[in-house]
Amino acid sequence: MALPELVQHKAEKSLEHFCASCRQAGDVVPLRYSFEAEAYIIWQIATRSGAAETDLPVAQLRYHHVLGQWTLHYPGNDGRWRLYLNSGPTLDLDKLLRHLETDPFQTFWA
């Protein structure tokens, strides 16, 4: 199911700002986002040094149509997404992005 147009527009605006300004340990982290399988995925852009390197998945933001809420997920060691339980579902995507940036339990940023 496609995202409602207004929800998609607001989410992409928030994600663009987040990816352009995210900092970890005082340094700007190069990020991008993509929309896949009804969720936004935030990727850390790998530094290119000649060898083929892939971008690293950082987080997934899923929109739940019935409640109109977002949830935050982190990549598990088995390649599957896990629900981040330290921040519950919310109507406010920016709240999850703030939680992702501060990462109080060091779940997202290695």
C-alpha positions in Angstrom: 0.0 0.0 0.0 1.4 3.4 -1.0 1.9 6.1 1.6 -0.6 8.9 1.6 0.8 11.8 -0.4 1.0 14.3 2.4 2.6 11.7 4.8 5.2 10.9 2.1 6.0 14.5 1.4 6.5 15.3 5.1 8.5 12.2 5.7 10.9 12.9 2.8 11.3 16.5 3.9 12.3 15.3 7.4 14.6 12.6 6.0 16.4 15.0 3.7 17.1 17.4 6.5 18.2 14.5 8.8 20.5 13.0 6.2 22.0 16.4 5.5 22.7 17.3 9.1 23.2 14.1 11.1 26.3 14.2 13.4 27.9 11.5 15.4 30.8 12.3 17.8 30.8 15.8 16.3 31.4 14.6 12.7 28.8 14.8 9.9 27.8 11.3 8.9 27.2 10.9 5.2 23.7 9.4 4.9 21.1 8.7 2.2 17.6 7.2 2.4 15.5 5.0 0.2 12.0 3.8 0.1 11.7 0.0 0.0 8.9 -2.4 0.8 6.7 0.3 2.3 9.4 1.6 4.6 12.2 4.2 4.5 15.7 2.9 5.1 18.5 5.2 6.2 21.9 4.2 4.8 25.4 5.3 5.9 27.3 6.0 2.7 30.5 3.9 2.6 33.7 5.7 1.7 34.9 4.7 -1.7 38.5 3.7 -2.0 38.6 1.8 -5.3 37.2 -1.5 -4.0 33.5 -2.2 -4.2 32.0 -1.2 -0.9 28.3 -1.2 0.0 26.4 1.4 2.0 25.5 0.2 5.5 21.9 0.1 6.7 21.4 2.2 9.8 17.7 2.2 10.5 14.3 1.5 9.0 11.2 3.7 9.6 7.9 1.9 8.9 4.6 3.7 8.5 1.5 1.8 9.8 -1.6 2.9 7.9 -4.2 1.8 10.3 -3.0 4.0 13.2 -1.0 6.5 11.1 2.1 5.9 13.2 5.8 5.3 12.6 8.0 2.7 14.2 11.8 2.6 14.3 13.8 -0.6 13.5 17.4 -1.5 13.6 19.3 -4.1 11.5 19.8 -7.4 13.3 22.9 -9.6 12.9 20.9 -12.0 10.7 20.0 -9.3 8.2 16.4 -8.9 9.4 15.0 -5.7 10.9 14.2 -5.6 14.6 11.7 -3.3 16.3 13.5 -0.8 18.5 11.7 -1.1 21.8 13.2 2.0 23.4 11.0 4.3 21.4 7.4 3.3 20.8 5.2 4.0 17.8 4.5 7.7 17.2 2.7 10.1 14.9 5.8 12.2 14.9 8.5 10.9 12.5 10.9 13.7 13.7 10.8 12.3 17.2 12.1 8.9 16.0 14.8 10.7 13.9 15.9 12.6 17.0 16.1 9.4 19.0 18.1 7.8 16.1 20.6 10.7 16.1 21.1 10.6 19.9 21.1 6.8 20.0 21.2 6.6 23.8 21.8 2.8 23.8 24.3 2.7 20.9 22.0 0.4 18.8 22.4 2.2 15.4 25.9 3.7 15.2 28.8 1.2 15.5 
